[in-house]
Amino acid sequence: MAKRRSLLQRCVTPMAEIPRSAVLAVGIAMWAFLLCGWLILSNGGLVPPMFLPTPAAVLKTGWDLLQNGTLLVHVWSSAEVVLAGFIISSLIAVPLGLLMGTFPIVQAMLEPVVNFIRYLPVTAFVPLFILWIGIGEEQRITVILFGTFFQQLIMVSDVARQVPKDLLNASYTLGTSRASVLWQVLAPAAVPGVLDALRITMGWAWTYLVVAELVAASSGLGYISLKAMRGFQVDVIFLAIAIIGALGLVTDQGFRFLRFKVASWAQ
Amino acid sequence: MGAIGNSVMVESPVSLASSPEQVAAAPRAKLRVDNVSLHYANRKGGITVALDKVSFDVPEKQFAVLVGPSGCGKSSLLYLAAGLSEATSGRILLDGKPIDGPGADRGMVFQGYTLFPWLTVRQNVEFGLKRRKLPAAERRDIVSHYLEEVGLTKFADSYSSHLSGGMKQRVAIARALANDPQVLLMDEPFGALDSQTRMQMQRLLLRVWERSHKTVLFVTHDIDEAILLGDRVLVMSARPGRIARELTVPIPHPRSMDQVMEPDFIALKREILELLHPERESDETD
């Protein structure tokens, strides 16, 4: 039997598989390294606490805000806005994107406009939205809607376009009508790709949320972050950032789980 | 409509519609390709003639094979027969009725893998039966019969991503046959398979066909495959695609792979080779 390559050799071989334990180990090591760096910089007094809080201070602030209930109010306020904007956007973008990818006439009509709009930074529209809609929750929902919708439309239409034409042809020769082929073949074939598109755009929706809240809001994680800046409460800023990251991670894993459940055939 | 009625039979269109028995009584082809041409615009701005006035019949229960070099339009012809694309001129008739769009009466097995990946093997075979709204019990019986035919009963609940190429094509054959089409169109179904699997599939198809005697139009560029499977071989020439010759295969059924070595088979193979590669002969005589 040939001599097995050592772990080190495998780690430096391009595209070689490495054991799961190694994957886990380096993942944890990276986090530990970052945390250690933070501890040394903050607790070691290398950076003044006004600019960099200690991990313990952030945890304590988080605990305090959780106890007096304000944290959950702000988390929910942000989550509500993200979910509303994201769901409204998805409900329109997914069907429309499927039509756009399926019917060249719909694509020819929408694509020139969509491609123009989707390169406009959503931040540029914030002043306009404030002028039109005000500074309420609707304004923030609109920012998220606007930021995700056009991206979703293009991504979903690409998914639909990649469904092999011979799948449709095969279904026609089995007696499927032109009208029902959309529902019988195109939609199920697009499910995994659509879920991937939703998962990716969900991440963007969280990004736009903070943009919207930094500018005009009276609650939410972006809002407490901005308020904390004025009061030099750097621990609250850190907390808000960590929570946004954690919520993003949770929704991402949620989509992965959903994709695994409803489209396990695509794995 | 008048023109169509005239060429089918010299009677008024009214009696054509009212007496289908009379139509069926006449000895006629199951599938008739009638003067079909296919032109399309190419990139240089010119016109490519993919098929040029092709005519032939496939009688009921015949296994007909179209063989020809790549680009001779043999696959295009199959797509036309399936109703998946439109001819520039001419028409194709099934049981005397001109084909206008795809339908379940013409089953097709494609060159690429076309199983629905979100459905299991069983659900794939059931797909056409569901469209036809057959009762569940009947569907179950038909599906298990055809899975048995192609030897995939054990994989009934697998998804296509877990199947090999040969198995996928076996499911595709079962799916097409389960729908009980009038004609089975097969577009180089074994073209992507390795030679061992391809031989297995040919054996399997022979066995299945010898039991069902479906009317088949099969496209291939493999001459051995054409002779082994076909009752009749239609040799096509390329650019423009035309039927160069029709040959009857005199080998009786049941057939086996051993017949590839027999003199009848080899003589036929030589004849087709010379039709497809006339330059070969001149190379040798030079």
Chai-1 contact restraints between the chains, C-beta under 6 A:
chainA,res_idxA,chainB,res_idxB,connection_type,confidence,min_distance_angstrom,max_distance_angstrom,comment,restraint_id
A,D166,B,F110,contact,1.0,0.0,6.0,A-B,restraint_1
A,D166,B,G112,contact,1.0,0.0,6.0,A-B,restraint_2
A,D166,B,T114,contact,1.0,0.0,6.0,A-B,restraint_3
A,L167,B,T114,contact,1.0,0.0,6.0,A-B,restraint_4
A,N169,B,L84,contact,1.0,0.0,6.0,A-B,restraint_5
A,A170,B,T114,contact,1.0,0.0,6.0,A-B,restraint_6
A,Y172,B,P102,contact,1.0,0.0,6.0,A-B,restraint_7
A,T173,B,A82,contact,1.0,0.0,6.0,A-B,restraint_8
A,T173,B,P102,contact,1.0,0.0,6.0,A-B,restraint_9
A,T173,B,G107,contact,1.0,0.0,6.0,A-B,restraint_10
A,T173,B,M108,contact,1.0,0.0,6.0,A-B,restraint_11
A,L174,B,F127,contact,1.0,0.0,6.0,A-B,restraint_12
A,L174,B,G128,contact,1.0,0.0,6.0,A-B,restraint_13
A,L174,B,N179,contact,1.0,0.0,6.0,A-B,restraint_14
A,G175,B,A104,contact,1.0,0.0,6.0,A-B,restraint_15
A,G175,B,G128,contact,1.0,0.0,6.0,A-B,restraint_16
A,G175,B,R131,contact,1.0,0.0,6.0,A-B,restraint_17
A,G175,B,R132,contact,1.0,0.0,6.0,A-B,restraint_18
A,T176,B,R131,contact,1.0,0.0,6.0,A-B,restraint_19
A,P188,B,W118,contact,1.0,0.0,6.0,A-B,restraint_20
A,W265,B,P117,contact,1.0,0.0,6.0,A-B,restraint_21
A,W265,B,W118,contact,1.0,0.0,6.0,A-B,restraint_22
A,W265,B,Y159,contact,1.0,0.0,6.0,A-B,restraint_23
